[in-house]
Amino acid sequence: MASLPADSLSDYLSGTLIGLEIGGSMALRGSLPRHIHLIGNDELCMRYVKALHAVIIQAVMSNTTATAGLWKLATTAGVVKA
């Protein structure tokens, strides 16, 4: 395996973890919903959108007031980090 430049390592690891998460979920459940709405950090959500599209799942980023409020609540409560 060729070595990666240091500035590419976090992207590589993020993509690997997303792929493992999606693959593991599909193996555990047998399938995933055909449509998924994502909330969270825009950059991370776009990675999920691309990965989910690769397995023919329609994923969209929900950028509504309600999802923004849920995200704010989750970050304020310390459930997730922004």
PyMOL Python script that loads the backbone (N, CA, C, O; Angstrom):
from pymol import cmd

cmd.read_pdbstr("""\
ATOM      1  N   MET A   1       0.840  -1.177   0.000  1.00  0.00           N
ATOM      2  CA  MET A   1       0.000   0.000   0.000  1.00  0.00           C
ATOM      3  C   MET A   1       0.881   1.236   0.000  1.00  0.00           C
ATOM      4  O   MET A   1       1.810   1.347   0.801  1.00  0.00           O
ATOM      5  N   ALA A   2       0.594   2.142  -0.881  1.00  0.00           N
ATOM      6  CA  ALA A   2       1.362   3.382  -0.951  1.00  0.00           C
ATOM      7  C   ALA A   2       1.039   4.249   0.255  1.00  0.00           C
ATOM      8  O   ALA A   2      -0.068   4.195   0.791  1.00  0.00           O
ATOM      9  N   SER A   3       1.998   5.036   0.671  1.00  0.00           N
ATOM     10  CA  SER A   3       1.746   5.917   1.811  1.00  0.00           C
ATOM     11  C   SER A   3       0.985   7.156   1.342  1.00  0.00           C
ATOM     12  O   SER A   3       1.125   7.601   0.203  1.00  0.00           O
ATOM     13  N   LEU A   4       0.187   7.690   2.243  1.00  0.00           N
ATOM     14  CA  LEU A   4      -0.613   8.881   1.952  1.00  0.00           C
ATOM     15  C   LEU A   4       0.080  10.114   2.488  1.00  0.00           C
ATOM     16  O   LEU A   4       0.762  10.049   3.512  1.00  0.00           O
ATOM     17  N   PRO A   5      -0.085  11.235   1.811  1.00  0.00           N
ATOM     18  CA  PRO A   5       0.421  12.479   2.384  1.00  0.00           C
ATOM     19  C   PRO A   5      -0.314  12.775   3.690  1.00  0.00           C
ATOM     20  O   PRO A   5      -1.492  12.445   3.829  1.00  0.00           O
ATOM     21  N   ALA A   6       0.356  13.376   4.616  1.00  0.00           N
ATOM     22  CA  ALA A   6      -0.227  13.644   5.932  1.00  0.00           C
ATOM     23  C   ALA A   6      -1.526  14.435   5.840  1.00  0.00           C
ATOM     24  O   ALA A   6      -2.444  14.208   6.628  1.00  0.00           O
ATOM     25  N   ASP A   7      -1.613  15.362   4.885  1.00  0.00           N
ATOM     26  CA  ASP A   7      -2.820  16.190   4.795  1.00  0.00           C
ATOM     27  C   ASP A   7      -4.010  15.441   4.193  1.00  0.00           C
ATOM     28  O   ASP A   7      -5.116  15.980   4.165  1.00  0.00           O
ATOM     29  N   SER A   8      -3.810  14.216   3.713  1.00  0.00           N
ATOM     30  CA  SER A   8      -4.894  13.397   3.161  1.00  0.00           C
ATOM     31  C   SER A   8      -5.382  12.325   4.126  1.00  0.00           C
ATOM     32  O   SER A   8      -6.405  11.684   3.883  1.00  0.00           O
ATOM     33  N   LEU A   9      -4.661  12.134   5.208  1.00  0.00           N
ATOM     34  CA  LEU A   9      -4.964  11.041   6.123  1.00  0.00           C
ATOM     35  C   LEU A   9      -6.342  11.155   6.764  1.00  0.00           C
ATOM     36  O   LEU A   9      -7.058  10.158   6.853  1.00  0.00           O
ATOM     37  N   SER A  10      -6.728  12.343   7.212  1.00  0.00           N
ATOM     38  CA  SER A  10      -8.036  12.481   7.863  1.00  0.00           C
ATOM     39  C   SER A  10      -9.175  12.213   6.877  1.00  0.00           C
ATOM     40  O   SER A  10     -10.180  11.609   7.252  1.00  0.00           O
ATOM     41  N   ASP A  11      -9.032  12.651   5.626  1.00  0.00           N
ATOM     42  CA  ASP A  11     -10.055  12.362   4.608  1.00  0.00           C
ATOM     43  C   ASP A  11     -10.148  10.865   4.344  1.00  0.00           C
ATOM     44  O   ASP A  11     -11.244  10.319   4.222  1.00  0.00           O
ATOM     45  N   TYR A  12      -9.008  10.211   4.258  1.00  0.00           N
ATOM     46  CA  TYR A  12      -8.971   8.769   4.011  1.00  0.00           C
ATOM     47  C   TYR A  12      -9.648   8.010   5.152  1.00  0.00           C
ATOM     48  O   TYR A  12     -10.473   7.128   4.913  1.00  0.00           O
ATOM     49  N   LEU A  13      -9.298   8.355   6.387  1.00  0.00           N
ATOM     50  CA  LEU A  13      -9.886   7.676   7.539  1.00  0.00           C
ATOM     51  C   LEU A  13     -11.384   7.945   7.641  1.00  0.00           C
ATOM     52  O   LEU A  13     -12.155   7.042   7.964  1.00  0.00           O
ATOM     53  N   SER A  14     -11.798   9.176   7.368  1.00  0.00           N
ATOM     54  CA  SER A  14     -13.223   9.516   7.402  1.00  0.00           C
ATOM     55  C   SER A  14     -13.991   8.681   6.377  1.00  0.00           C
ATOM     56  O   SER A  14     -15.041   8.120   6.691  1.00  0.00           O
ATOM     57  N   GLY A  15     -13.470   8.601   5.164  1.00  0.00           N
ATOM     58  CA  GLY A  15     -14.118   7.812   4.124  1.00  0.00           C
ATOM     59  C   GLY A  15     -14.175   6.337   4.468  1.00  0.00           C
ATOM     60  O   GLY A  15     -15.170   5.664   4.198  1.00  0.00           O
ATOM     61  N   THR A  16     -13.102   5.836   5.067  1.00  0.00           N
ATOM     62  CA  THR A  16     -13.062   4.430   5.476  1.00  0.00           C
ATOM     63  C   THR A  16     -14.120   4.149   6.539  1.00  0.00           C
ATOM     64  O   THR A  16     -14.837   3.151   6.455  1.00  0.00           O
ATOM     65  N   LEU A  17     -14.220   5.022   7.536  1.00  0.00           N
ATOM     66  CA  LEU A  17     -15.206   4.831   8.601  1.00  0.00           C
ATOM     67  C   LEU A  17     -16.636   4.940   8.082  1.00  0.00           C
ATOM     68  O   LEU A  17     -17.505   4.168   8.485  1.00  0.00           O
ATOM     69  N   ILE A  18     -16.880   5.890   7.196  1.00  0.00           N
ATOM     70  CA  ILE A  18     -18.221   6.027   6.614  1.00  0.00           C
ATOM     71  C   ILE A  18     -18.582   4.763   5.834  1.00  0.00           C
ATOM     72  O   ILE A  18     -19.689   4.242   5.968  1.00  0.00           O
ATOM     73  N   GLY A  19     -17.657   4.278   5.027  1.00  0.00           N
ATOM     74  CA  GLY A  19     -17.899   3.053   4.269  1.00  0.00           C
ATOM     75  C   GLY A  19     -18.169   1.858   5.169  1.00  0.00           C
ATOM     76  O   GLY A  19     -19.070   1.065   4.894  1.00  0.00           O
ATOM     77  N   LEU A  20     -17.395   1.719   6.246  1.00  0.00           N
ATOM     78  CA  LEU A  20     -17.606   0.629   7.189  1.00  0.00           C
ATOM     79  C   LEU A  20     -18.949   0.765   7.899  1.00  0.00           C
ATOM     80  O   LEU A  20     -19.637  -0.231   8.124  1.00  0.00           O
ATOM     81  N   GLU A  21     -19.322   1.983   8.250  1.00  0.00           N
ATOM     82  CA  GLU A  21     -20.601   2.213   8.920  1.00  0.00           C
ATOM     83  C   GLU A  21     -21.775   1.844   8.015  1.00  0.00           C
ATOM     84  O   GLU A  21     -22.703   1.158   8.445  1.00  0.00           O
ATOM     85  N   ILE A  22     -21.734   2.294   6.779  1.00  0.00           N
ATOM     86  CA  ILE A  22     -22.815   1.992   5.834  1.00  0.00           C
ATOM     87  C   ILE A  22     -22.848   0.495   5.522  1.00  0.00           C
ATOM     88  O   ILE A  22     -23.914  -0.120   5.540  1.00  0.00           O
ATOM     89  N   GLY A  23     -21.690  -0.087   5.239  1.00  0.00           N
ATOM     90  CA  GLY A  23     -21.626  -1.521   4.948  1.00  0.00           C
ATOM     91  C   GLY A  23     -22.077  -2.370   6.126  1.00  0.00           C
ATOM     92  O   GLY A  23     -22.795  -3.354   5.949  1.00  0.00           O
ATOM     93  N   GLY A  24     -21.660  -1.994   7.320  1.00  0.00           N
ATOM     94  CA  GLY A  24     -22.060  -2.722   8.523  1.00  0.00           C
ATOM     95  C   GLY A  24     -23.556  -2.614   8.780  1.00  0.00           C
ATOM     96  O   GLY A  24     -24.194  -3.591   9.171  1.00  0.00           O
ATOM     97  N   SER A  25     -24.109  -1.441   8.564  1.00  0.00           N
ATOM     98  CA  SER A  25     -25.551  -1.247   8.748  1.00  0.00           C
ATOM     99  C   SER A  25     -26.344  -2.078   7.749  1.00  0.00           C
ATOM    100  O   SER A  25     -27.366  -2.671   8.095  1.00  0.00           O
ATOM    101  N   MET A  26     -25.869  -2.117   6.511  1.00  0.00           N
ATOM    102  CA  MET A  26     -26.549  -2.910   5.486  1.00  0.00           C
ATOM    103  C   MET A  26     -26.461  -4.401   5.816  1.00  0.00           C
ATOM    104  O   MET A  26     -27.431  -5.133   5.618  1.00  0.00           O
ATOM    105  N   ALA A  27     -25.322  -4.853   6.310  1.00  0.00           N
ATOM    106  CA  ALA A  27     -25.163  -6.261   6.659  1.00  0.00           C
ATOM    107  C   ALA A  27     -26.036  -6.627   7.858  1.00  0.00           C
ATOM    108  O   ALA A  27     -26.626  -7.707   7.898  1.00  0.00           O
ATOM    109  N   LEU A  28     -26.113  -5.733   8.821  1.00  0.00           N
ATOM    110  CA  LEU A  28     -26.885  -5.992  10.032  1.00  0.00           C
ATOM    111  C   LEU A  28     -28.384  -5.978   9.769  1.00  0.00           C
ATOM    112  O   LEU A  28     -29.115  -6.832  10.269  1.00  0.00           O
ATOM    113  N   ARG A  29     -28.838  -5.009   8.987  1.00  0.00           N
ATOM    114  CA  ARG A  29     -30.270  -4.839   8.730  1.00  0.00           C
ATOM    115  C   ARG A  29     -30.744  -5.548   7.472  1.00  0.00           C
ATOM    116  O   ARG A  29     -31.944  -5.761   7.298  1.00  0.00           O
ATOM    117  N   GLY A  30     -29.833  -5.911   6.607  1.00  0.00           N
ATOM    118  CA  GLY A  30     -30.206  -6.515   5.336  1.00  0.00           C
ATOM    119  C   GLY A  30     -30.369  -5.475   4.240  1.00  0.00           C
ATOM    120  O   GLY A  30     -30.176  -5.777   3.062  1.00  0.00           O
ATOM    121  N   SER A  31     -30.718  -4.271   4.613  1.00  0.00           N
ATOM    122  CA  SER A  31     -30.853  -3.167   3.662  1.00  0.00           C
ATOM    123  C   SER A  31     -30.973  -1.876   4.465  1.00  0.00           C
ATOM    124  O   SER A  31     -31.061  -1.890   5.693  1.00  0.00           O
ATOM    125  N   LEU A  32     -30.973  -0.786   3.754  1.00  0.00           N
ATOM    126  CA  LEU A  32     -31.186   0.519   4.374  1.00  0.00           C
ATOM    127  C   LEU A  32     -32.372   1.175   3.693  1.00  0.00           C
ATOM    128  O   LEU A  32     -32.764   0.761   2.602  1.00  0.00           O
ATOM    129  N   PRO A  33     -32.956   2.203   4.327  1.00  0.00           N
ATOM    130  CA  PRO A  33     -34.057   2.909   3.673  1.00  0.00           C
ATOM    131  C   PRO A  33     -33.617   3.471   2.327  1.00  0.00           C
ATOM    132  O   PRO A  33     -32.432   3.735   2.126  1.00  0.00           O
ATOM    133  N   ARG A  34     -34.542   3.653   1.417  1.00  0.00           N
ATOM    134  CA  ARG A  34     -34.226   4.187   0.088  1.00  0.00           C
ATOM    135  C   ARG A  34     -33.937   5.688   0.134  1.00  0.00           C
ATOM    136  O   ARG A  34     -33.264   6.218  -0.750  1.00  0.00           O
ATOM    137  N   HIS A  35     -34.442   6.374   1.161  1.00  0.00           N
ATOM    138  CA  HIS A  35     -34.243   7.821   1.305  1.00  0.00           C
ATOM    139  C   HIS A  35     -33.795   8.122   2.730  1.00  0.00           C
ATOM    140  O   HIS A  35     -34.390   7.637   3.693  1.00  0.00           O
ATOM    141  N   ILE A  36     -32.751   8.918   2.855  1.00  0.00           N
ATOM    142  CA  ILE A  36     -32.222   9.301   4.166  1.00  0.00           C
ATOM    143  C   ILE A  36     -32.015  10.808   4.184  1.00  0.00           C
ATOM    144  O   ILE A  36     -31.480  11.381   3.235  1.00  0.00           O
ATOM    145  N   HIS A  37     -32.443  11.445   5.267  1.00  0.00           N
ATOM    146  CA  HIS A  37     -32.203  12.872   5.468  1.00  0.00           C
ATOM    147  C   HIS A  37     -31.079  13.008   6.488  1.00  0.00           C
ATOM    148  O   HIS A  37     -31.115  12.386   7.550  1.00  0.00           O
ATOM    149  N   LEU A  38     -30.093  13.817   6.161  1.00  0.00           N
ATOM    150  CA  LEU A  38     -28.927  14.003   7.016  1.00  0.00           C
ATOM    151  C   LEU A  38     -28.934  15.391   7.646  1.00  0.00           C
ATOM    152  O   LEU A  38     -29.288  16.376   6.999  1.00  0.00           O
ATOM    153  N   ILE A  39     -28.544  15.454   8.900  1.00  0.00           N
ATOM    154  CA  ILE A  39     -28.324  16.747   9.540  1.00  0.00           C
ATOM    155  C   ILE A  39     -26.937  16.717  10.157  1.00  0.00           C
ATOM    156  O   ILE A  39     -26.460  15.666  10.585  1.00  0.00           O
ATOM    157  N   GLY A  40     -26.305  17.854  10.199  1.00  0.00           N
ATOM    158  CA  GLY A  40     -24.981  17.926  10.795  1.00  0.00           C
ATOM    159  C   GLY A  40     -24.059  18.836  10.014  1.00  0.00           C
ATOM    160  O   GLY A  40     -24.498  19.672   9.224  1.00  0.00           O
ATOM    161  N   ASN A  41     -22.799  18.660  10.250  1.00  0.00           N
ATOM    162  CA  ASN A  41     -21.752  19.431   9.594  1.00  0.00           C
ATOM    163  C   ASN A  41     -21.833  19.230   8.086  1.00  0.00           C
ATOM    164  O   ASN A  41     -21.854  18.093   7.615  1.00  0.00           O
ATOM    165  N   ASP A  42     -21.879  20.323   7.323  1.00  0.00           N
ATOM    166  CA  ASP A  42     -22.060  20.242   5.869  1.00  0.00           C
ATOM    167  C   ASP A  42     -21.007  19.370   5.180  1.00  0.00           C
ATOM    168  O   ASP A  42     -21.345  18.550   4.326  1.00  0.00           O
ATOM    169  N   GLU A  43     -19.751  19.539   5.542  1.00  0.00           N
ATOM    170  CA  GLU A  43     -18.673  18.782   4.898  1.00  0.00           C
ATOM    171  C   GLU A  43     -18.825  17.280   5.154  1.00  0.00           C
ATOM    172  O   GLU A  43     -18.673  16.472   4.239  1.00  0.00           O
ATOM    173  N   LEU A  44     -19.123  16.915   6.393  1.00  0.00           N
ATOM    174  CA  LEU A  44     -19.289  15.510   6.727  1.00  0.00           C
ATOM    175  C   LEU A  44     -20.541  14.928   6.064  1.00  0.00           C
ATOM    176  O   LEU A  44     -20.515  13.807   5.558  1.00  0.00           O
ATOM    177  N   CYS A  45     -21.624  15.688   6.069  1.00  0.00           N
ATOM    178  CA  CYS A  45     -22.856  15.217   5.423  1.00  0.00           C
ATOM    179  C   CYS A  45     -22.640  14.971   3.933  1.00  0.00           C
ATOM    180  O   CYS A  45     -23.179  14.010   3.385  1.00  0.00           O
ATOM    181  N   MET A  46     -21.865  15.818   3.274  1.00  0.00           N
ATOM    182  CA  MET A  46     -21.607  15.611   1.846  1.00  0.00           C
ATOM    183  C   MET A  46     -20.844  14.307   1.608  1.00  0.00           C
ATOM    184  O   MET A  46     -21.043  13.657   0.582  1.00  0.00           O
ATOM    185  N   ARG A  47     -19.986  13.925   2.531  1.00  0.00           N
ATOM    186  CA  ARG A  47     -19.277  12.649   2.412  1.00  0.00           C
ATOM    187  C   ARG A  47     -20.274  11.489   2.502  1.00  0.00           C
ATOM    188  O   ARG A  47     -20.183  10.515   1.754  1.00  0.00           O
ATOM    189  N   TYR A  48     -21.224  11.615   3.432  1.00  0.00           N
ATOM    190  CA  TYR A  48     -22.261  10.586   3.550  1.00  0.00           C
ATOM    191  C   TYR A  48     -23.141  10.553   2.309  1.00  0.00           C
ATOM    192  O   TYR A  48     -23.498   9.472   1.839  1.00  0.00           O
ATOM    193  N   VAL A  49     -23.495  11.708   1.773  1.00  0.00           N
ATOM    194  CA  VAL A  49     -24.320  11.759   0.561  1.00  0.00           C
ATOM    195  C   VAL A  49     -23.633  10.990  -0.563  1.00  0.00           C
ATOM    196  O   VAL A  49     -24.262  10.162  -1.221  1.00  0.00           O
ATOM    197  N   LYS A  50     -22.352  11.257  -0.785  1.00  0.00           N
ATOM    198  CA  LYS A  50     -21.611  10.578  -1.848  1.00  0.00           C
ATOM    199  C   LYS A  50     -21.539   9.076  -1.611  1.00  0.00           C
ATOM    200  O   LYS A  50     -21.726   8.292  -2.541  1.00  0.00           O
ATOM    201  N   ALA A  51     -21.271   8.669  -0.379  1.00  0.00           N
ATOM    202  CA  ALA A  51     -21.166   7.244  -0.065  1.00  0.00           C
ATOM    203  C   ALA A  51     -22.506   6.539  -0.213  1.00  0.00           C
ATOM    204  O   ALA A  51     -22.570   5.429  -0.742  1.00  0.00           O
ATOM    205  N   LEU A  52     -23.567   7.171   0.247  1.00  0.00           N
ATOM    206  CA  LEU A  52     -24.895   6.559   0.154  1.00  0.00           C
ATOM    207  C   LEU A  52     -25.368   6.487  -1.293  1.00  0.00           C
ATOM    208  O   LEU A  52     -26.015   5.516  -1.686  1.00  0.00           O
ATOM    209  N   HIS A  53     -25.050   7.501  -2.083  1.00  0.00           N
ATOM    210  CA  HIS A  53     -25.404   7.456  -3.505  1.00  0.00           C
ATOM    211  C   HIS A  53     -24.699   6.289  -4.200  1.00  0.00           C
ATOM    212  O   HIS A  53     -25.240   5.718  -5.147  1.00  0.00           O
ATOM    213  N   ALA A  54     -23.509   5.933  -3.743  1.00  0.00           N
ATOM    214  CA  ALA A  54     -22.763   4.824  -4.341  1.00  0.00           C
ATOM    215  C   ALA A  54     -23.476   3.489  -4.144  1.00  0.00           C
ATOM    216  O   ALA A  54     -23.275   2.557  -4.923  1.00  0.00           O
ATOM    217  N   VAL A  55     -24.306   3.393  -3.109  1.00  0.00           N
ATOM    218  CA  VAL A  55     -25.074   2.156  -2.872  1.00  0.00           C
ATOM    219  C   VAL A  55     -26.556   2.381  -3.170  1.00  0.00           C
ATOM    220  O   VAL A  55     -27.422   1.705  -2.614  1.00  0.00           O
ATOM    221  N   ILE A  56     -26.830   3.331  -4.047  1.00  0.00           N
ATOM    222  CA  ILE A  56     -28.171   3.613  -4.573  1.00  0.00           C
ATOM    223  C   ILE A  56     -29.158   3.981  -3.469  1.00  0.00           C
ATOM    224  O   ILE A  56     -30.296   3.513  -3.467  1.00  0.00           O
ATOM    225  N   ILE A  57     -28.727   4.808  -2.548  1.00  0.00           N
ATOM    226  CA  ILE A  57     -29.620   5.344  -1.526  1.00  0.00           C
ATOM    227  C   ILE A  57     -29.654   6.855  -1.711  1.00  0.00           C
ATOM    228  O   ILE A  57     -28.613   7.510  -1.740  1.00  0.00           O
ATOM    229  N   GLN A  58     -30.855   7.397  -1.834  1.00  0.00           N
ATOM    230  CA  GLN A  58     -31.029   8.837  -1.996  1.00  0.00           C
ATOM    231  C   GLN A  58     -30.846   9.510  -0.642  1.00  0.00           C
ATOM    232  O   GLN A  58     -31.664   9.333   0.261  1.00  0.00           O
ATOM    233  N   ALA A  59     -29.797  10.262  -0.505  1.00  0.00           N
ATOM    234  CA  ALA A  59     -29.522  10.978   0.741  1.00  0.00           C
ATOM    235  C   ALA A  59     -29.501  12.459   0.448  1.00  0.00           C
ATOM    236  O   ALA A  59     -28.880  12.904  -0.518  1.00  0.00           O
ATOM    237  N   VAL A  60     -30.179  13.221   1.282  1.00  0.00           N
ATOM    238  CA  VAL A  60     -30.208  14.666   1.112  1.00  0.00           C
ATOM    239  C   VAL A  60     -29.893  15.330   2.441  1.00  0.00           C
ATOM    240  O   VAL A  60     -30.217  14.814   3.511  1.00  0.00           O
ATOM    241  N   MET A  61     -29.264  16.469   2.346  1.00  0.00           N
ATOM    242  CA  MET A  61     -28.986  17.254   3.535  1.00  0.00           C
ATOM    243  C   MET A  61     -30.228  18.082   3.841  1.00  0.00           C
ATOM    244  O   MET A  61     -30.742  18.799   2.983  1.00  0.00           O
ATOM    245  N   SER A  62     -30.694  17.972   5.066  1.00  0.00           N
ATOM    246  CA  SER A  62     -31.862  18.740   5.487  1.00  0.00           C
ATOM    247  C   SER A  62     -31.387  20.038   6.116  1.00  0.00           C
ATOM    248  O   SER A  62     -30.835  20.044   7.216  1.00  0.00           O
ATOM    249  N   ASN A  63     -31.605  21.120   5.418  1.00  0.00           N
ATOM    250  CA  ASN A  63     -31.170  22.435   5.900  1.00  0.00           C
ATOM    251  C   ASN A  63     -32.373  23.314   6.197  1.00  0.00           C
ATOM    252  O   ASN A  63     -32.488  24.427   5.683  1.00  0.00           O
ATOM    253  N   THR A  64     -33.261  22.805   7.026  1.00  0.00           N
ATOM    254  CA  THR A  64     -34.450  23.571   7.392  1.00  0.00           C
ATOM    255  C   THR A  64     -34.275  24.153   8.792  1.00  0.00           C
ATOM    256  O   THR A  64     -33.325  23.817   9.499  1.00  0.00           O
ATOM    257  N   THR A  65     -35.171  25.000   9.170  1.00  0.00           N
ATOM    258  CA  THR A  65     -35.133  25.579  10.509  1.00  0.00           C
ATOM    259  C   THR A  65     -35.255  24.491  11.568  1.00  0.00           C
ATOM    260  O   THR A  65     -34.578  24.544  12.595  1.00  0.00           O
ATOM    261  N   ALA A  66     -36.107  23.513  11.328  1.00  0.00           N
ATOM    262  CA  ALA A  66     -36.295  22.426  12.301  1.00  0.00           C
ATOM    263  C   ALA A  66     -35.018  21.629  12.492  1.00  0.00           C
ATOM    264  O   ALA A  66     -34.628  21.343  13.624  1.00  0.00           O
ATOM    265  N   THR A  67     -34.359  21.265  11.393  1.00  0.00           N
ATOM    266  CA  THR A  67     -33.138  20.473  11.527  1.00  0.00           C
ATOM    267  C   THR A  67     -32.013  21.310  12.132  1.00  0.00           C
ATOM    268  O   THR A  67     -31.177  20.796  12.875  1.00  0.00           O
ATOM    269  N   ALA A  68     -32.000  22.592  11.812  1.00  0.00           N
ATOM    270  CA  ALA A  68     -30.993  23.478  12.420  1.00  0.00           C
ATOM    271  C   ALA A  68     -31.208  23.541  13.930  1.00  0.00           C
ATOM    272  O   ALA A  68     -30.251  23.535  14.704  1.00  0.00           O
ATOM    273  N   GLY A  69     -32.465  23.601  14.335  1.00  0.00           N
ATOM    274  CA  GLY A  69     -32.784  23.623  15.764  1.00  0.00           C
ATOM    275  C   GLY A  69     -32.397  22.332  16.458  1.00  0.00           C
ATOM    276  O   GLY A  69     -31.867  22.359  17.569  1.00  0.00           O
ATOM    277  N   LEU A  70     -32.655  21.197  15.814  1.00  0.00           N
ATOM    278  CA  LEU A  70     -32.272  19.911  16.387  1.00  0.00           C
ATOM    279  C   LEU A  70     -30.753  19.799  16.510  1.00  0.00           C
ATOM    280  O   LEU A  70     -30.237  19.292  17.506  1.00  0.00           O
ATOM    281  N   TRP A  71     -30.046  20.279  15.487  1.00  0.00           N
ATOM    282  CA  TRP A  71     -28.578  20.261  15.527  1.00  0.00           C
ATOM    283  C   TRP A  71     -28.066  21.134  16.670  1.00  0.00           C
ATOM    284  O   TRP A  71     -27.166  20.726  17.403  1.00  0.00           O
ATOM    285  N   LYS A  72     -28.627  22.320  16.826  1.00  0.00           N
ATOM    286  CA  LYS A  72     -28.221  23.232  17.900  1.00  0.00           C
ATOM    287  C   LYS A  72     -28.491  22.592  19.255  1.00  0.00           C
ATOM    288  O   LYS A  72     -27.651  22.662  20.152  1.00  0.00           O
ATOM    289  N   LEU A  73     -29.646  21.974  19.410  1.00  0.00           N
ATOM    290  CA  LEU A  73     -29.996  21.305  20.659  1.00  0.00           C
ATOM    291  C   LEU A  73     -29.010  20.180  20.969  1.00  0.00           C
ATOM    292  O   LEU A  73     -28.556  20.053  22.106  1.00  0.00           O
ATOM    293  N   ALA A  74     -28.679  19.370  19.978  1.00  0.00           N
ATOM    294  CA  ALA A  74     -27.756  18.256  20.182  1.00  0.00           C
ATOM    295  C   ALA A  74     -26.353  18.730  20.539  1.00  0.00           C
ATOM    296  O   ALA A  74     -25.701  18.141  21.401  1.00  0.00           O
ATOM    297  N   THR A  75     -25.880  19.794  19.881  1.00  0.00           N
ATOM    298  CA  THR A  75     -24.541  20.294  20.185  1.00  0.00           C
ATOM    299  C   THR A  75     -24.504  20.974  21.551  1.00  0.00           C
ATOM    300  O   THR A  75     -23.530  20.834  22.291  1.00  0.00           O
ATOM    301  N   THR A  76     -25.548  21.699  21.879  1.00  0.00           N
ATOM    302  CA  THR A  76     -25.610  22.375  23.171  1.00  0.00           C
ATOM    303  C   THR A  76     -25.665  21.361  24.316  1.00  0.00           C
ATOM    304  O   THR A  76     -25.050  21.562  25.364  1.00  0.00           O
ATOM    305  N   ALA A  77     -26.404  20.274  24.106  1.00  0.00           N
ATOM    306  CA  ALA A  77     -26.528  19.231  25.129  1.00  0.00           C
ATOM    307  C   ALA A  77     -25.280  18.363  25.214  1.00  0.00           C
ATOM    308  O   ALA A  77     -25.150  17.555  26.133  1.00  0.00           O
ATOM    309  N   GLY A  78     -24.357  18.522  24.262  1.00  0.00           N
ATOM    310  CA  GLY A  78     -23.128  17.732  24.270  1.00  0.00           C
ATOM    311  C   GLY A  78     -23.299  16.334  23.691  1.00  0.00           C
ATOM    312  O   GLY A  78     -22.422  15.486  23.851  1.00  0.00           O
ATOM    313  N   VAL A  79     -24.429  16.085  23.015  1.00  0.00           N
ATOM    314  CA  VAL A  79     -24.666  14.781  22.411  1.00  0.00           C
ATOM    315  C   VAL A  79     -23.726  14.577  21.217  1.00  0.00           C
ATOM    316  O   VAL A  79     -23.233  13.472  20.991  1.00  0.00           O
ATOM    317  N   VAL A  80     -23.485  15.641  20.462  1.00  0.00           N
ATOM    318  CA  VAL A  80     -22.566  15.620  19.326  1.00  0.00           C
ATOM    319  C   VAL A  80     -21.680  16.849  19.404  1.00  0.00           C
ATOM    320  O   VAL A  80     -22.017  17.830  20.068  1.00  0.00           O
ATOM    321  N   LYS A  81     -20.553  16.790  18.724  1.00  0.00           N
ATOM    322  CA  LYS A  81     -19.651  17.947  18.638  1.00  0.00           C
ATOM    323  C   LYS A  81     -19.819  18.594  17.285  1.00  0.00           C
ATOM    324  O   LYS A  81     -19.905  17.905  16.268  1.00  0.00           O
ATOM    325  N   ALA A  82     -19.867  19.918  17.263  1.00  0.00           N
ATOM    326  CA  ALA A  82     -20.038  20.657  15.999  1.00  0.00           C
ATOM    327  C   ALA A  82     -18.790  20.598  15.165  1.00  0.00           C
ATOM    328  O   ALA A  82     -18.751  21.162  14.071  1.00  0.00           O
TER     329      ALA A  82
END
""", "prot")
cmd.dss("prot")
cmd.show_as("cartoon", "prot")
cmd.util.cbc("prot")
cmd.orient("prot")
